Amino acid sequence: MACLLFLAPGACLLPAADNESPAKGALAPEGVTNLSLSVPAPTKLAAWQQRLTLGPGDVLNLQLFDMPDTARMEVPIGPDGRLSFLQACDITAAGLTIDELRSKMDEALAKFYQNPRTIITPSAFHSKKYYVLGAVVGKGVYTFDRPLSVIEALARAGGVETGVYGRDTVELADLAHSFLVRNGQRVPVDFERLFQHGDLAQNVPLEPDDFLYFAPADANEIYVLGQVAAPGVAAFLPRTSAMSVIAARGGFTPQAFRSRVLVVRGSVTHPQTFVVDAAAILSAKIPDFQLHAKDIVYVSQSPWVKAEDVLDTVVTAFVQGFVVNTTSRKVRPLTTSPWIK
């Protein structure tokens, strides 16, 4: 059984000395001698780091140059994205860099001081957040206090939930259906390769507003998407079929392409696909298609020939449905995922 070693923030796996060899059976990519579980020093900063903007909740220290009596410590940016300093009231700070805010402050205070030079130093950043949801110990919203990778974010959340099966402790996360969402799109991270095979190339850096979702292993659900009356989750029961879950979600819309319904099974990274002719099933020409737990049933609006033609659309619809449901529930620290009953 593969295991995951969580290190303290900033720690890394150091290479063995020249006279030491890896433990027998240890797995490592060929030619790799130094594996780090933290974010490696990038050759180029991410876009959000190149232009680090302020937001609600960030705390600043402000003072006019060479005027210590004007110092104001621990000034928060309000929920409306504004802050006040001396005679500069309700200055919009959200979305600006520190240099841009400094220029706005200097311009506002020039009416009251001769050639003011505002000194702004950040005290705390709270506006940059990411989400860890699903089968983890500490699901909720977390703030960036430094660059983080997938593994570090999971470690900060206490790791995946565990349970007891027989005398063994088992993890309760389904890595095959787990994913990372950024800007409404799935980031191509293979969680199985990362956590079961130690492929640290999958340990990507996180960005603000990322969603990390670890699917629960015991979820008996079917996801019905596309041209049905009420896209969403249907319960998985013995003998659950494609037509039964479509009926459970209100049936086809008038625009539904019924001749080729796509069923996606298994990992979202390496899925199996099955083509179901719903029109033939409804006319009793062929038997209904039996589903497995966690299958995705997708009804397209437009005709298609190959599963690959719509597979990206299916995965995107699944991911975006997750994000929309999460956002609509106004995710707060320690809230649960909408996919978890």
C-alpha positions in Angstrom: 0.0 0.0 0.0 1.4 3.4 -1.0 1.8 5.9 1.8 2.0 9.7 1.9 4.6 11.5 4.0 3.6 14.9 5.1 6.3 17.3 6.0 6.3 20.5 8.0 5.8 23.7 5.9 9.0 24.4 4.0 10.6 21.0 4.6 11.7 18.8 1.7 13.1 15.4 1.0 16.8 15.7 0.8 19.0 13.4 -1.4 20.8 10.6 0.2 24.5 10.9 0.8 26.9 9.4 -1.8 27.5 6.3 0.4 23.8 5.8 1.0 21.4 4.1 -1.3 17.6 4.3 -1.4 15.7 1.8 0.6 14.9 -1.4 -1.3 11.7 -1.1 -3.3 11.6 2.7 -3.1 10.0 4.3 -6.1 11.5 7.4 -7.8 11.5 8.7 -11.3 14.6 7.8 -13.2 17.4 10.3 -12.7 15.7 12.1 -9.9 17.9 12.6 -6.8 16.2 15.4 -5.0 12.4 15.3 -4.5 10.6 18.1 -2.7 7.1 18.1 -1.5 7.0 21.8 -1.3 6.7 24.2 -4.3 10.0 24.4 -6.1 11.5 27.8 -6.7 10.0 28.8 -10.0 12.0 30.2 -12.8 9.1 32.5 -13.5 6.5 33.8 -11.1 2.9 33.0 -11.7 0.8 35.8 -13.1 -0.9 36.5 -9.8 2.5 36.7 -8.0 3.9 39.0 -10.7 1.1 41.5 -9.9 0.1 40.8 -6.3 -3.1 42.8 -5.7 -4.7 43.8 -2.5 -8.2 42.8 -1.4 -10.7 42.9 1.4 -9.3 41.6 4.7 -5.7 42.6 3.9 -4.1 44.6 6.7 -1.6 47.5 6.0 0.6 49.8 8.0 0.6 53.4 6.6 2.7 56.5 7.3 3.8 59.7 5.5 7.5 59.8 4.9 9.5 61.6 7.6 6.2 62.2 9.5 6.1 59.6 12.2 3.1 61.2 13.9 1.0 60.2 10.9 1.6 56.5 11.3 -1.5 54.3 11.4 -0.9 50.6 12.2 -3.0 47.6 11.3 -5.4 49.4 8.9 -7.7 46.8 7.4 -9.2 46.9 3.9 -12.9 46.7 4.4 -15.4 44.3 2.9 -16.2 46.9 0.2 -12.5 47.0 -0.8 -11.9 50.5 0.6 -9.8 52.0 3.4 -9.1 55.4 4.8 -5.8 57.1 5.9 -5.7 60.6 7.4 -7.7 62.9 5.1 -7.8 60.3 2.3 -11.2 58.7 2.9 -12.8 55.7 1.3 -9.9 55.0 -1.1 -10.5 51.9 -3.3 -7.7 49.5 -2.6 -9.0 46.2 -3.8 -7.5 45.1 -7.1 -4.5 47.5 -6.8 -0.9 46.7 -6.1 0.8 48.4 -3.1 2.6 50.8 -5.6 -0.7 51.6 -7.2 -2.4 52.3 -3.9 0.5 54.4 -2.8 0.1 56.6 -5.9 -3.6 57.0 -5.2 -2.9 58.0 -1.6 -0.3 60.5 -2.6 -2.8 62.1 -5.1 -5.6 62.3 -2.5 -3.3 63.7 0.3 -1.7 66.3 -2.0 -4.6 68.6 -1.2 -3.6 68.6 2.4 0.2 68.1 2.4 3.1 69.3 0.3 4.5 66.5 -1.8 3.3 63.7 0.4 5.0 60.3 0.1 2.9 57.5 1.6 4.8 54.5 3.0 2.7 51.4 2.8 3.9 48.1 4.3 1.7 45.0 4.4 1.0 43.6 7.8 -1.1 40.6 6.8 -2.6 39.1 3.6 -6.0 37.6 4.0 -7.7 38.2 0.6 -6.0 35.4 -1.4 -7.9 32.2 -0.6 -8.2 28.6 -1.8 -10.8 25.9 -1.0 -10.2 22.3 0.1 -13.4 20.3 0.1 -14.7 16.7 0.1 -13.3 13.8 2.1 -10.6 15.8 4.1 -10.3 16.3 7.8 -10.5 20.1 7.7 -12.6 21.0 4.7 -13.1 24.8 4.2 -11.5 28.0 3.0 -7.8 28.7 3.6 -5.7 31.8 3.0 -2.4 32.0 1.2 0.4 33.0 3.5 3.0 31.6 1.1 3.2 29.7 -2.2 1.5 26.2 -1.7 1.4 23.0 -3.7 -1.4 20.4 -3.8 0.3 18.2 -1.2 0.9 21.1 1.2 -2.7 22.2 0.9 -3.9 18.7 1.7 -1.5 18.5 4.7 -2.7 21.9 6.0 -6.3 20.5 5.8 -5.2 17.5 8.0 -5.0 15.0 5.2 -7.8 12.8 3.8 -10.4 11.3 6.1 -9.8 7.8 7.2 -12.0 4.9 8.5 -11.5 1.4 9.9 -12.2 -1.6 7.7 -11.6 -4.8 9.7 -8.4 -4.1 11.5 -7.0 -1.8 8.9 -7.2 2.0 8.6 -8.2 3.0 5.1 -8.4 6.4 3.3 -12.0 7.5 2.5 -11.1 9.6 -0.6 -11.7 8.5 -4.2 -8.6 9.8 -5.9 -9.9 8.8 -9.4 -12.8 11.3 -9.1 -10.9 14.0 -7.2 -9.8 17.1 -9.1 -8.4 20.6 -9.0 -10.6 23.4 -10.4 -9.2 26.8 -11.6 -11.3 29.5 -13.2 -14.1 27.0 -13.7 -11.8 24.5 -15.5 -10.2 21.3 -14.4 -6.4 21.5 -14.0 -4.9 18.4 -15.5 -3.6 16.8 -12.3 -3.6 13.0 -11.9 -4.3 12.5 -8.2 -3.7 8.8 -8.4 -0.3 9.2 -9.8 0.6 11.9 -7.3 -0.6 10.1 -4.1 -0.3 6.4 -5.0 2.8 6.4 -7.2 4.7 9.5 -5.9 4.7 11.3 -9.3 5.7 14.8 -8.0 5.3 16.3 -11.4 1.6 16.3 -10.5 2.2 18.4 -7.4 1.4 21.7 -9.0 1.4 25.1 -7.3 -2.0 26.4 -6.2 -3.4 29.8 -7.2 -5.9 32.1 -5.5 -9.6 30.8 -5.7 -8.5 27.3 -6.6 -10.9 24.5 -5.6 -9.3 21.2 -4.4 -12.0 18.5 -4.2 -11.3 15.0 -2.8 -14.3 12.8 -3.7 -15.6 10.6 -1.0 -14.9 6.9 -1.7 -18.3 5.8 -0.3 -20.5 8.1 -2.3 -23.2 6.1 -4.1 -24.2 8.7 -6.7 -24.7 9.2 -10.4 -24.1 12.6 -12.0 -26.6 13.5 -14.7 -25.6 16.4 -16.9 -26.5 18.2 -20.1 -29.9 18.2 -21.8 -32.1 17.0 -18.9 -34.7 19.0 -17.1 -32.8 19.1 -13.8 -29.1 18.3 -14.1 -27.6 17.1 -10.9 -27.1 14.1 -8.7 -29.2 10.9 -8.7 -29.0 8.2 -6.1 -27.3 4.9 -7.1 -29.4 1.9 -6.3 -29.2 -1.8 -7.4 -30.1 -2.1 -11.1 -29.8 1.7 -11.6 -29.9 2.3 -15.4 -29.3 5.2 -17.7 -32.9 5.8 -18.5 -33.9 5.6 -14.8 -31.5 8.3 -13.7 -32.5 10.5 -16.7 -36.1 10.1 -15.7 -35.2 10.9 -12.0 -33.7 14.2 -13.2 -36.9 15.2 -15.0 -36.3 13.5 -18.4 -34.9 14.8 -21.6 -35.3 18.4 -22.8 -36.7 19.0 -26.3 -33.2 19.8 -27.5 -31.7 16.5 -26.3 -29.7 14.3 -28.8 -31.1 11.0 -27.7 -29.3 8.7 -30.1 -25.9 8.9 -28.4 -25.9 9.5 -24.6 -22.4 9.3 -23.2 -21.6 7.5 -19.9 -18.3 8.3 -18.4 -16.9 5.8 -15.9 -13.8 5.7 -13.7 -11.1 8.4 -13.4 -11.7 11.9 -14.7 -8.1 11.7 -15.9 -8.3 8.4 -17.7 -12.0 7.6 -18.1 -13.9 4.8 -19.8 -16.7 5.8 -22.1 -19.8 4.1 -23.2 -22.3 5.2 -25.9 -25.9 4.6 -25.1 -28.7 4.8 -27.7 -31.5 6.2 -25.6 -33.9 6.3 -28.6 -33.4 2.6 -29.2 -33.9 1.8 -25.5 -37.1 3.8 -25.3 -38.5 2.0 -28.3 -37.6 -1.4 -26.7 -35.1 -2.3 -29.4 -32.2 -2.8 -27.0 -32.0 -3.3 -23.2 -31.3 -0.4 -20.9 -27.7 0.4 -19.9 -26.8 -0.6 -16.3 -24.8 2.1 -14.4 -22.1 1.9 -11.7 -21.7 4.3 -8.8 -20.1 7.6 -9.7 -20.9 7.3 -13.4 -21.4 10.5 -15.3 -24.4 10.5 -17.7 -24.2 13.2 -20.3 -26.9 14.2 -22.8 -25.7 16.4 -25.6 -27.6 19.0 -27.5 -25.6 18.6 -30.7 -25.0 15.3 -32.6 -21.6 13.8 -32.2 -19.7 10.8 -33.5 -16.8 9.9 -31.3 -16.8 10.1 -27.5 -13.6 12.1 -27.6 -15.5 14.9 -29.4 -17.6 15.6 -26.2 -15.4 14.2 -23.4 -13.8 17.5 -22.5 -17.3 19.1 -22.5 -18.5 16.4 -20.1 -15.7 16.8 -17.6 -16.0 20.6 -17.8 -19.7 20.4 -17.1 -19.1 18.1 -14.1 -16.4 20.4 -12.7 -18.4 23.6 -13.3 -21.5 22.0 -11.8 -19.5 21.4 -8.7 -18.2 25.0 -8.5 -21.6 26.5 -9.2 -23.2 24.4 -6.4 -20.4 25.2 -4.0 -20.6 29.0 -4.8 -24.3 29.1 -4.4 -24.0 27.6 -1.0 -21.6 30.4 0.0 -18.8 28.2 1.1 -17.4 29.1 4.5 -14.7 27.4 6.6 -15.7 23.9 7.6 -18.7 23.7 5.2 -19.3 20.5 3.3 -19.1 19.8 -0.4 -22.5 19.9 -2.3 -21.7 16.4 -3.6 -21.7 15.0 -0.1 -25.1 14.0 1.3 
